[in-house]
C-alpha cells in the first residue's frame, strides 16, 4: 500500500557511485547498480536520511511523496538475504575472526591474516563503524602491502585499518572523514604507513590536519617504506 511519507531520493546526475551512502543505510535500502546509488525498494527506506551526510556530491535528499510503506519485517528479511548472498562485500561492515592457526600448503605455511574488519577503504568506512571505537588506527597507502610483504605481521596486527591513495582520491573527503572519526571514536593512536614516493607525502599531514580540526591530540607515528620493501624511516609526529 502506498502512503504519503518521507523517503530518500537519489539524483543520478550528481551521483558518482562512490558507495559511501551504502554502509550508512542500516536497512540495506541502497545498492550500487550500474555505477550509481540506487534505492532497492521503497519499503526498505525509513526516510530518516542517515545516508545524506555521507554523500560528498549532495546527490541524496529526503522528499515527501507517495511511496510504499516502510516495512520493518521486510527489511530484516532483506538484510538476512543480503548477508547470506554477500558475506563480506565492500559496502557492508564485517567484524572478522582472526585465524590463530596457519593454513598449510604442500610446501609451506601461509602467514595468517591479521585483518579484523571490513571494509578498509577510507571512502567506504563510516565514522560510526564499531571497529573504530577505542581503536589503534593504521592509515595505509594502498601500495604498501605490495611492497612490504609482512604488513600483516608488523603493522596490521592489533589495529583498525584504513587504506587509500592520496594521489587519486579526494583529499578534502579524506580530511572530513578523519575529522569525523576523531570526533566520534575514542581513537588511541594512529600509525600512518606510506611509500617513499612523493604522492604519499600528504597522507600524514592530512591526518594531522583532521586531528586539529576535530580538536583532538592523538599519538601519531609515520613509517615510510621503500619500493623494495625496506623500512626507510620512522618519525613521531604527535606524542
C-alpha positions as CSV (number, residue, x, y, z in Angstrom):
1,X,0.0,0.0,0.0
2,X,1.3,3.4,-0.9
3,X,1.1,6.4,1.5
4,X,2.4,9.9,1.5
5,X,5.6,9.9,3.6
6,X,9.2,10.9,3.6
7,X,11.6,8.9,1.5
8,X,15.2,9.2,0.2
9,X,15.6,10.4,-3.4
10,X,18.8,9.9,-5.4
11,X,19.9,12.3,-8.1
12,X,21.6,10.1,-10.7
13,X,23.2,13.1,-12.4
14,X,25.1,14.1,-9.3
15,X,25.9,10.5,-8.0
16,X,29.4,9.3,-8.9
17,X,28.9,5.8,-7.5
18,X,31.4,6.2,-4.6
19,X,29.3,3.9,-2.4
20,X,29.7,5.9,0.8
21,X,25.9,6.0,1.3
22,X,25.6,2.2,1.2
23,X,27.1,1.3,4.6
24,X,25.4,4.4,6.1
25,X,22.0,2.8,5.4
26,X,21.3,0.3,8.2
27,X,18.3,-1.0,6.3
28,X,20.3,-2.0,3.2
29,X,17.9,0.1,1.1
30,X,20.7,1.4,-1.2
31,X,23.0,-0.5,-3.5
32,X,25.3,0.5,-6.3
33,X,23.7,-0.6,-9.6
34,X,25.3,0.3,-12.9
35,X,27.8,2.6,-11.2
36,X,25.1,4.6,-9.4
37,X,23.5,4.5,-6.0
38,X,20.0,3.0,-6.3
39,X,17.1,2.7,-3.9
40,X,16.5,-1.1,-4.0
41,X,12.9,-0.9,-2.8
42,X,10.7,1.9,-1.3
43,X,9.6,-0.4,1.6
44,X,13.3,-0.7,2.8
45,X,13.8,3.0,3.2
46,X,12.7,4.5,6.5
47,X,13.0,8.1,5.2
48,X,15.2,9.2,8.1
49,X,18.1,10.2,5.8
50,X,21.1,8.8,7.7
51,X,22.8,8.3,4.4
52,X,22.6,12.0,3.4
53,X,25.6,13.1,5.4
54,X,27.9,10.5,3.8
55,X,27.3,11.8,0.2
56,X,30.2,14.1,-1.0
57,X,28.2,15.1,-4.1
58,X,24.9,16.1,-2.4
59,X,23.1,13.5,-4.6
60,X,20.8,12.4,-1.8
61,X,17.8,14.2,-0.3
62,X,14.7,13.4,1.7
63,X,11.4,14.2,-0.1
64,X,7.8,13.7,0.8
65,X,5.8,11.8,-1.8
66,X,3.6,8.7,-2.4
67,X,5.6,5.6,-1.6
68,X,5.3,2.1,-0.3
69,X,5.0,2.0,3.5
70,X,8.2,1.2,5.4
71,X,8.2,-2.5,6.2
72,X,10.5,-3.4,9.2
73,X,9.9,-7.1,8.8
74,X,10.7,-6.9,5.1
75,X,13.9,-5.1,6.0
76,X,15.0,-7.8,8.4
77,X,14.4,-10.5,5.8
78,X,16.2,-8.4,3.1
79,X,19.3,-8.0,5.4
80,X,19.4,-11.7,6.1
81,X,19.3,-12.5,2.3
82,X,21.9,-9.7,1.6
83,X,24.3,-11.1,4.2
84,X,23.9,-14.7,3.0
85,X,24.5,-13.7,-0.6
86,X,27.4,-11.3,0.1
87,X,29.2,-12.4,3.3
88,X,31.9,-9.8,3.1
89,X,31.0,-7.1,0.5
90,X,32.9,-3.8,0.3
91,X,29.8,-1.9,1.4
92,X,28.9,-4.0,4.5
93,X,30.6,-3.7,7.8
94,X,32.0,-7.0,9.0
95,X,33.9,-7.9,12.1
96,X,36.1,-10.8,11.2
97,X,37.7,-13.5,13.3
98,X,41.5,-13.6,13.2
99,X,42.8,-17.0,12.4
100,X,45.1,-18.4,15.1
101,X,46.3,-21.3,13.0
102,X,48.3,-21.4,9.8
103,X,46.8,-22.9,6.7
104,X,49.5,-25.2,5.4
105,X,50.1,-25.8,1.7
106,X,52.2,-28.6,0.3
107,X,55.3,-26.5,0.6
108,X,55.0,-24.1,3.5
109,X,52.6,-22.5,5.9
110,X,50.8,-19.3,5.0
111,X,51.0,-16.3,7.3
112,X,47.5,-15.8,8.7
113,X,45.6,-12.6,8.1
114,X,45.6,-10.1,11.0
115,X,42.7,-8.1,9.5
116,X,39.7,-7.9,11.9
117,X,37.2,-5.9,9.9
118,X,35.8,-4.9,6.6
119,X,35.6,-2.6,4.7
120,X,39.1,-1.0,4.8
121,X,38.9,1.8,2.1
122,X,38.8,5.2,3.7
123,X,36.0,6.2,1.3
124,X,33.8,3.3,2.5
125,X,34.3,3.2,6.2
126,X,31.7,5.2,8.1
127,X,32.9,7.2,11.1
128,X,30.4,5.3,13.2
129,X,31.9,1.9,12.4
130,X,32.1,-0.1,15.6
131,X,35.7,-1.3,15.0
132,X,36.9,2.3,15.1
133,X,35.8,2.8,18.7
134,X,38.8,2.9,21.0
135,X,41.0,1.7,18.2
136,X,44.6,2.0,17.3
137,X,44.4,3.1,13.7
138,X,46.7,2.1,10.8
139,X,46.2,4.5,7.9
140,X,48.0,2.9,5.0
141,X,48.7,4.0,1.4
142,X,47.3,1.2,-0.8
143,X,50.6,0.4,-2.5
144,X,52.3,-0.5,0.8
145,X,51.1,-4.2,1.1
146,X,52.5,-4.9,-2.3
147,X,56.0,-3.6,-1.4
148,X,56.1,-4.8,2.2
149,X,55.1,-8.5,2.4
150,X,55.0,-8.7,6.2
151,X,52.5,-5.9,6.6
152,X,50.0,-8.1,8.5
153,X,52.6,-9.3,11.0
154,X,54.3,-6.0,11.5
155,X,51.6,-3.4,11.1
156,X,48.0,-4.7,10.8
157,X,48.1,-6.8,13.9
158,X,46.1,-5.2,16.7
159,X,45.0,-2.2,14.5
160,X,41.9,-1.0,12.7
161,X,43.0,-0.5,9.1
162,X,42.1,2.4,6.7
163,X,43.5,2.2,3.2
164,X,43.6,4.8,0.4
165,X,45.6,6.7,-2.2
166,X,46.2,10.4,-1.6
167,X,47.1,10.9,-5.3
168,X,43.9,9.6,-6.9
169,X,41.3,10.1,-4.1
170,X,39.6,13.3,-2.9
171,X,41.9,14.8,-0.2
172,X,39.1,17.0,1.1
173,X,36.9,14.0,1.6
174,X,39.8,12.3,3.5
175,X,40.2,15.2,5.9
176,X,36.5,15.4,6.6
177,X,36.3,11.6,7.1
178,X,39.2,11.6,9.6
179,X,37.9,14.6,11.4
180,X,34.6,12.8,12.0
181,X,36.4,9.7,13.1
182,X,38.4,11.7,15.6
183,X,35.3,13.4,16.8
184,X,33.1,10.2,17.2
185,X,35.6,7.5,18.1
186,X,37.9,7.4,21.0
187,X,41.0,6.7,18.9
188,X,44.0,5.7,21.0
189,X,46.8,6.1,18.4
190,X,47.5,6.5,14.7
191,X,50.2,4.9,12.6
192,X,50.5,6.2,9.0
193,X,52.3,3.8,6.6
194,X,53.3,5.3,3.3
195,X,55.7,4.6,0.4
196,X,58.8,6.7,-0.3
197,X,57.2,8.1,-3.5
198,X,56.2,11.8,-3.5
199,X,52.4,11.2,-3.9
200,X,52.3,9.7,-0.5
201,X,53.8,12.7,1.3
202,X,50.5,14.3,2.1
203,X,48.9,11.4,3.9
204,X,50.3,12.0,7.4
205,X,49.7,15.8,7.0
206,X,46.0,15.4,6.2
207,X,45.5,13.0,9.1
208,X,47.2,15.6,11.4
209,X,45.1,18.4,9.9
210,X,41.9,16.4,10.6
211,X,43.0,15.8,14.1
212,X,43.5,19.5,14.6
213,X,40.0,20.3,13.1
214,X,38.5,17.8,15.5
215,X,40.3,19.4,18.4
216,X,42.0,16.1,19.4
217,X,45.5,15.2,20.2
218,X,46.3,11.5,19.5
219,X,49.7,9.9,19.3
220,X,50.7,9.9,15.6
221,X,53.6,8.0,14.0
222,X,54.7,7.9,10.4
223,X,56.6,5.0,8.8
224,X,58.0,5.1,5.3
225,X,58.6,2.0,3.2
226,X,60.8,1.8,0.1
227,X,59.7,0.4,-3.2
228,X,61.9,-2.6,-2.4
229,X,60.1,-3.3,0.8
230,X,62.6,-1.8,3.3
231,X,61.7,0.4,6.3
232,X,63.4,3.7,5.5
233,X,62.4,5.8,8.5
234,X,60.1,6.2,11.4
235,X,59.0,9.6,12.9
236,X,56.9,10.5,15.9
237,X,54.7,13.4,14.7
238,X,52.5,13.7,17.7
239,X,53.4,12.4,21.1
